[in-house]
Amino acid sequence: MMPGSWLTGSLILLTGIAFIIFLVARLIPRTNHDKDTVALLGVFTVVAVGLIVLGGFLSLGSWSSAMGMGCW
């Protein structure tokens, strides 16, 4: 069984990756790229990258503390 922080971090990481794939595969090609759309796609991209960073931090941070390599 995975500890709670590993599971939470992994799910957040997978959500961010799925959001990036959705943006690249579906949303970006179907837009007409006016100023408002570009700004909204930028916000969506920042949110997706933030989810990836947060998920990686949670899952890898708990991994390093589980292995005894936590911050001193």
N, CA and C of each residue as an Amber inpcrd file, in Angstrom:
protein
   216
   0.8360000  -1.1760000   0.0000000   0.0000000   0.0000000   0.0000000
   0.8830000   1.2410000   0.0000000   0.5130000   2.2150000  -0.8060000
   1.2730000   3.4510000  -0.8910000   0.8880000   4.3830000   0.2540000
   1.8630000   5.0840000   0.8260000   1.5140000   6.1030000   1.8160000
   0.6450000   7.1930000   1.1840000  -0.0870000   7.9080000   2.0180000
  -1.0250000   8.9060000   1.5260000  -0.3860000   9.9990000   0.7010000
   0.7820000  10.4680000   1.0850000   1.4000000  11.5570000   0.3300000
   1.9150000  11.0840000  -1.0230000   2.3640000   9.8320000  -1.1190000
   2.7590000   9.2960000  -2.4260000   1.5700000   9.2120000  -3.3480000
   0.4710000   8.7140000  -2.8200000  -0.7380000   8.5690000  -3.6270000
  -1.2690000   9.9310000  -4.0500000  -1.3250000  10.8630000  -3.1330000
  -1.8100000  12.2050000  -3.4520000  -0.9120000  12.8710000  -4.4830000
   0.3900000  12.8040000  -4.2750000   1.3310000  13.3960000  -5.2210000
   1.2460000  12.7620000  -6.5920000   1.1020000  11.4510000  -6.6290000
   1.0010000  10.7590000  -7.9150000  -0.2750000  11.1450000  -8.6540000
  -1.3760000  11.2490000  -7.9360000  -2.6280000  11.6290000  -8.5840000
  -2.5900000  13.0700000  -9.0920000  -1.9880000  13.9720000  -8.3280000
  -1.8550000  15.3530000  -8.7790000  -0.9290000  15.4230000  -9.9920000
   0.1440000  14.6600000  -9.9690000   1.0690000  14.6170000 -11.0960000
   0.3820000  14.0800000 -12.3480000  -0.3740000  13.0190000 -12.2190000
  -1.0920000  12.4650000 -13.3670000  -2.1540000  13.4260000 -13.8890000
  -2.7900000  14.1750000 -13.0000000  -3.7640000  15.1760000 -13.4260000
  -3.0980000  16.2690000 -14.2540000  -1.9370000  16.7240000 -13.8220000
  -1.2020000  17.7410000 -14.5750000  -0.7600000  17.2390000 -15.9390000
  -0.2890000  16.0080000 -15.9950000   0.1320000  15.4320000 -17.2760000
  -1.0620000  15.2680000 -18.2140000  -2.1860000  14.8110000 -17.6800000
  -3.3880000  14.6590000 -18.5040000  -3.8790000  16.0220000 -19.0050000
  -3.7650000  17.0470000 -18.1760000  -4.1810000  18.3870000 -18.5780000
  -3.2990000  18.9270000 -19.6950000  -1.9950000  18.7010000 -19.6060000
  -1.0760000  19.1240000 -20.6740000  -1.4020000  18.3880000 -21.9750000
  -1.6470000  17.0830000 -21.8850000  -1.9880000  16.3080000 -23.0840000
  -3.2930000  16.8290000 -23.6940000  -4.2820000  17.1270000 -22.8480000
  -5.5390000  17.6750000 -23.3360000  -5.3190000  19.0180000 -24.0330000
  -4.4760000  19.8690000 -23.4440000  -4.2140000  21.1650000 -24.0590000
  -3.5690000  21.0130000 -25.4210000  -2.5640000  20.1580000 -25.5050000
  -1.8140000  20.0160000 -26.7530000  -2.6260000  19.2820000 -27.8160000
  -3.3520000  18.2550000 -27.4160000  -4.0460000  17.4270000 -28.4030000
  -5.3930000  18.0020000 -28.8300000  -6.1160000  18.6230000 -27.9200000
  -7.4860000  19.0330000 -28.2340000  -7.7000000  20.5390000 -28.2690000
  -7.2210000  21.2380000 -27.2690000  -7.6130000  22.6270000 -27.1040000
  -6.8250000  23.5890000 -27.9910000  -5.5310000  23.4620000 -28.0400000
  -4.7080000  24.4070000 -28.8030000  -4.9720000  24.3220000 -30.3090000
  -5.0600000  23.1260000 -30.9170000  -5.3040000  23.0990000 -32.3720000
  -6.6770000  23.6280000 -32.7880000  -7.6670000  23.6110000 -31.9170000
  -9.0280000  24.0070000 -32.3000000  -9.3520000  25.4630000 -32.0100000
  -8.3920000  26.2510000 -31.5890000  -8.6670000  27.6510000 -31.2760000
  -8.2360000  28.5370000 -32.4270000  -8.7660000  29.7620000 -32.4440000
  -8.4020000  30.6990000 -33.5140000  -7.2910000  31.6570000 -33.0900000
  -6.7720000  31.5210000 -31.9000000  -5.5970000  32.2300000 -31.3750000
  -5.7410000  33.7490000 -31.3930000  -6.8710000  34.2690000 -30.9420000
  -6.9620000  35.7040000 -30.7200000  -6.3450000  36.0180000 -29.3530000
  -6.3220000  37.2800000 -28.9680000  -5.6030000  37.6880000 -27.7500000
  -6.1830000  37.0520000 -26.4890000  -7.5070000  37.0250000 -26.3800000
  -8.1300000  36.4500000 -25.1850000  -7.8560000  34.9500000 -25.0780000
  -7.9220000  34.2610000 -26.1900000  -7.6840000  32.8160000 -26.1890000
  -6.2390000  32.5000000 -25.8310000  -5.3190000  33.2680000 -26.3490000
  -3.9040000  33.0470000 -26.0330000  -3.6490000  33.2820000 -24.5440000
  -4.2800000  34.3120000 -23.9790000  -4.1170000  34.5730000 -22.5460000
  -4.7010000  33.4240000 -21.7190000  -5.8630000  32.9300000 -22.1130000
  -6.4870000  31.8280000 -21.3860000  -5.6750000  30.5390000 -21.5190000
  -5.1310000  30.2790000 -22.6990000  -4.2670000  29.1040000 -22.8670000
  -2.9990000  29.2310000 -22.0350000  -2.4950000  30.4570000 -21.8970000
  -1.3330000  30.6760000 -21.0340000  -1.6380000  30.3750000 -19.5820000
  -2.8120000  30.7990000 -19.1310000  -3.2230000  30.5160000 -17.7500000
  -3.3830000  29.0110000 -17.5510000  -4.0360000  28.3380000 -18.4990000
  -4.2040000  26.8850000 -18.4100000  -2.8560000  26.1680000 -18.3900000
  -1.9100000  26.6340000 -19.1820000  -0.5860000  26.0150000 -19.2080000
   0.1390000  26.2090000 -17.8800000   0.0370000  27.3910000 -17.3060000
   0.6700000  27.6510000 -16.0050000   0.0520000  26.7560000 -14.9320000
  -1.2600000  26.5890000 -14.9640000  -1.9280000  25.7230000 -13.9890000
  -1.4810000  24.2720000 -14.1710000  -1.3820000  23.8150000 -15.4160000
  -0.9580000  22.4400000 -15.6620000   0.4810000  22.2050000 -15.2060000
   1.3610000  23.1410000 -15.4960000   2.7550000  23.0020000 -15.0500000
   2.8240000  23.0620000 -13.5220000   2.0120000  23.9110000 -12.9180000
   1.9640000  23.9670000 -11.4540000   1.5020000  22.6600000 -10.8450000
   0.5140000  22.0150000 -11.4620000   0.0730000  20.7020000 -10.9800000
   1.1860000  19.6670000 -11.0920000   1.9230000  19.7050000 -12.1760000
   3.0210000  18.7600000 -12.3510000   4.1020000  18.9920000 -11.3020000
   4.4510000  20.2440000 -11.0740000   5.4800000  20.5600000 -10.0730000
   5.0170000  20.1710000  -8.6720000   3.7770000  20.5060000  -8.3350000
   3.2530000  20.1710000  -7.0130000   3.1850000  18.6600000  -6.8150000
   2.7080000  17.9420000  -7.8120000   2.6370000  16.4870000  -7.7040000
   4.0060000  15.8500000  -7.5860000   4.9590000  16.3440000  -8.3500000
   6.3160000  15.8300000  -8.2410000   6.9340000  16.1300000  -6.8920000
   6.6840000  17.3220000  -6.3830000   7.2200000  17.6900000  -5.0770000
   6.6380000  16.8150000  -3.9740000   5.3300000  16.5860000  -4.0160000
   4.6950000  15.7640000  -2.9830000   5.1420000  14.3070000  -3.0530000
   5.1650000  13.7630000  -4.2540000   5.5170000  12.3490000  -4.3580000
   7.0080000  12.1180000  -4.1300000   7.8550000  12.9630000  -4.6880000
   9.2960000  12.7750000  -4.4930000   9.7390000  13.2400000  -3.1110000
   9.0730000  14.2370000  -2.5590000   9.4110000  14.6870000  -1.2090000
   9.1240000  13.6290000  -0.1750000   8.0150000  12.9350000  -0.3370000
   7.7050000  11.8610000   0.6070000   8.6080000  10.6610000   0.3680000
   9.0450000  10.4570000  -0.8740000   9.9640000   9.3510000  -1.1650000
  11.3090000   9.5880000  -0.4960000  11.8150000  10.8120000  -0.5730000
  13.1190000  11.0890000   0.0260000  13.0610000  11.0200000   1.5480000
  11.9500000  11.4310000   2.1420000  11.8490000  11.3320000   3.5980000
  11.6620000   9.8810000   4.0290000  11.0130000   9.0750000   3.1860000
  10.8490000   7.6590000   3.5240000  12.1730000   6.9200000   3.4390000
  13.0650000   7.3860000   2.5820000  14.3590000   6.7360000   2.4340000
  15.3850000   7.3000000   3.4220000  14.9810000   8.2000000   4.3000000
  15.8910000   8.7450000   5.3000000  16.7490000   9.8590000   4.7870000
  16.3580000  10.4990000   3.6800000  17.1490000  11.5790000   3.1100000
  16.4650000  12.9240000   3.2770000  15.6710000  13.0760000   4.3060000
  14.9330000  14.3160000   4.5350000  15.8530000  15.4780000   4.8250000
  15.3120000  16.6740000   4.8140000  16.1080000  17.8730000   5.1120000
  16.5710000  17.8430000   6.5570000  17.7130000  18.3820000   6.8260000
  18.2990000  18.3430000   8.1650000  17.9500000  19.5680000   8.9080000
